[in-house]
Amino acid sequence: MINLQAPLLVFAVATLLETFVGVVGLIIAYKIQGYSLWLWRWSFSLAKKLLKESWPLILSSLSIMIYVKIDQIMLREIIGAQAVGLYSSATRISEVWYFIPTAIVSSVTPSIYADKKNALESLYYRRIEQLLRNILRLNILIVLPVSFLSEKLMVTLFGGEYATAGVILSIHIWAIFFVSMGVVTSPWFVAEGLSHLSFRRSLMGAATNILLNALLIPSLSGVGAAIATVVSYAWAGFFFNGVDSKTRKIFKVQLRAIFPLNRS
């Protein structure tokens, strides 16, 4: 489509088709497992219960979408399109790694919920702690090489004119630690019935990101946006849990995952 210089609407249709193909794939896999959509029955009471439990998570996802992209919007308005190009090229490299904690947590979440349901609290928290520690170790293997080789990566992937985006990448890549913390602790918020706090932390993260972007972008351009992103993710994924008394227990789990010798 790029080679054919297709209009923007065609790319939107392609995105819609991608989602449609994914849904068809899920239906086929469901049928192969011996299940049938025709056996599904509507339950108003169940739908009402699910909506009541999930609306904070829906709003939380919207808040995350805001502060994932608001930096680029503010960069364009304050600095210009060229700054957005440099920044978005750097963040594309760092954000591509976010699928790793998401994929791992998705596979482990059922066992975490099972431990909670079976009242195995010590195992429940130990599993979360171990999961977080392992993912943070994996993050180190990603962050250190990317951070030190950031300029070389930008030049190799995008060309010499993107060399200045290397410093943006070297800062922005550190956000993966706090993204991972947020992803790993999300099942805990659901299991503990604290979805409304999950929404609150995402909302406060978005507000922090917007405020810091407004303060840092005029003087630091893309570097300021990268700093704002890391700090807002750190607040939403880690420090927020230490501030609220209801989430302090998971904050201690996070601390033990970072500092294994700390058992207080």
Secondary structure, DSSP 8 states (H G I E B T S, - for coil): -TTTT--HHHHHHHHHHHHHHHHHHHHHHHHHTT--GGG----HHHHHHHHHHHHHHHHHHHHHHHHHHHHHHHHHHHT-HHHHHHHHHHHHHHHGGGHHHHHHHHHHHHHHHHHHHTT-HHHHHHHHHHHHHHHHHHHHHHHHHHHHTHHHHHHHHH-GGGGGGHHHHHHHTTHHHHHHHHHHHHHHHHHTT-HHHHHHHHHHHHHHHHHHHHHHHHHHHHHHHHHHHHHHHHIIIIIHHHHSGGGHHHHHHHHHHHSTT---
